[in-house]
């Protein structure tokens, strides 16, 4: 794998890994504050971020050694509205800055496996941003998020709201590979 693509994947792996843990912590806060659906949202998205991290890690399978990894990571443990603002900020950074640049580099360097992993994460982060925006608006009004069920594809991490899809709209994985998160 070419150096720039590998460095970008390592950075994305680090960022997704940290988002996974951050969202679990923020889900606990939401649960304690009585926002059960927001807590489920954080936990579902945490699973999606873990899937993205694993996908990036697998794309790096031939890269060996220890590396100092520079990754974007939000810190702070606030109230649920603040945590949702932090989540939205992170997702927006990935959508507007990180993934478009990383995808272009992987494309330019003809790294198809890396590109697919990055594109799956990029498409999913757009869904996360929409869900976090709705959740933030609800919490700011003192309400929980109005969502019945969320689904996360165990192959690509795509996060879907509503009825269970027969197959993942992003990667095409069958229903058996899609995990339900009831709210």
Residue pairs with C-beta under 8 A, 6 or more apart in sequence:
1 9
1 59
1 60
1 62
1 63
1 111
1 114
2 109
2 111
4 105
4 109
5 102
5 105
5 106
5 109
5 111
5 114
6 60
6 63
6 114
7 67
8 101
8 102
8 105
8 106
8 114
8 118
9 56
9 59
9 60
9 102
9 114
9 117
9 118
10 56
10 60
10 63
10 67
10 69
10 71
11 69
11 70
11 71
11 72
11 98
11 102
12 52
12 53
12 56
12 71
12 98
12 99
12 102
12 118
12 121
13 53
13 56
13 57
13 60
13 69
13 71
14 69
14 70
14 71
14 73
15 71
15 72
15 73
15 90
15 94
15 98
16 49
16 50
16 52
16 53
16 56
16 121
17 49
17 50
17 53
18 71
18 73
19 45
19 46
19 49
19 73
19 90
20 46
20 47
20 49
20 50
20 53
21 46
22 73
22 74
22 75
22 86
22 87
22 90
23 42
23 43
23 45
23 46
23 49
23 87
24 42
24 43
24 46
25 77
26 42
26 77
26 80
26 83
26 84
26 86
26 87
27 38
27 39
27 40
27 41
27 42
27 43
27 46
28 39
29 77
29 78
29 79
29 80
29 83
30 36
30 38
30 39
30 41
30 42
30 80
30 83
31 39
33 79
33 80
34 144
35 80
35 139
35 144
35 145
36 144
36 183
37 135
37 144
37 145
37 146
37 147
37 183
38 80
38 84
38 135
38 138
38 139
38 144
38 145
40 147
40 150
40 181
40 182
40 183
41 131
41 132
41 135
41 145
41 147
41 150
41 181
41 183
42 83
42 87
43 181
44 150
44 152
44 159
44 181
45 87
45 128
45 131
45 132
45 159
47 152
47 157
47 179
47 181
48 124
48 128
48 152
48 157
48 158
48 159
49 157
50 157
51 152
51 153
51 154
51 155
51 156
51 157
52 117
52 120
52 121
52 124
52 157
55 117
55 120
55 121
55 156
55 157
56 114
56 117
56 118
56 121
58 117
59 111
59 113
59 114
59 116
59 117
72 90
72 93
72 94
72 98
74 86
74 87
74 89
74 90
76 82
76 83
76 86
77 83
78 86
80 139
81 136
81 139
81 140
84 132
84 135
84 136
84 139
85 136
87 128
87 132
88 129
88 132
88 133
88 136
91 125
91 128
91 129
91 132
92 129
94 121
94 122
94 125
95 122
95 125
95 126
95 129
99 118
99 119
99 121
99 122
99 125
100 122
102 118
103 115
103 118
103 119
103 122
106 112
106 114
106 115
106 118
107 115
120 156
120 157
120 158
120 170
120 171
121 157
123 158
123 170
124 156
124 157
124 158
124 159
124 170
127 158
127 159
127 160
127 161
128 159
131 145
131 147
131 150
131 159
131 161
134 145
134 146
134 147
135 145
138 144
138 145
138 146
139 145
145 183
147 161
147 183
148 162
148 182
148 183
149 161
149 162
149 163
149 164
149 180
149 181
149 182
149 183
150 159
150 160
150 161
150 180
150 181
150 183
151 159
151 160
151 161
151 164
151 165
151 178
151 179
151 180
151 181
152 158
152 159
152 160
152 178
152 179
152 181
153 159
153 160
153 168
153 170
153 171
153 173
153 177
153 178
153 179
154 173
154 177
154 178
154 179
155 168
155 171
155 173
155 177
156 168
156 170
156 171
156 173
158 168
158 169
158 170
158 171
160 168
160 169
160 178
164 175
164 178
164 180
165 175
165 178
166 174
166 175
167 173
167 174
167 175
168 177
168 178
